[in-house]
């Protein structure tokens, strides 16, 4: 009986060790993603554009979709720039959506189709990773980002527990928001 209890105790200890090591791996990746947008995203060359504190960074899994909601204020020009870990070669897909009307203001997949191919270059161009717009009224804007790759599998693993994502499929994504007062046009 005592031997069986010790074996059960060792299995429990081993299980806890595996769980904690998985959590530590995710935690360390999460730490790397803090302020990723400040370190890795390229902003506008316009000297009047300034950093917007609604900018964010986060961990993504291949195929994952996530929304960032921010407030765009009337009379301001905005630039939304995306960046990602270099270990993922395919570009991010993103849409800019008006949260009130659900109107898609920008879709980088559609924008890539609008660019005519240049002779002598590969036909498949990268997707644009930024968008600029002027806010004519204060409104909530949704930036919907989809990481490249197949969507993560839903479901549960052994014994009804959710499966942890493969650490090789986890990477950082940053959204750098910049804004400036809209220039006055005319007299």
Helices and strands as residue ranges (DSSP letters): H 2-33, H 36-40, E 50-51, E 56-61, E 65-72, E 76-84, E 93-98, E 104-107, H 108-114, E 130-135, E 139-146, G 158-160, G 167-169, E 170-181
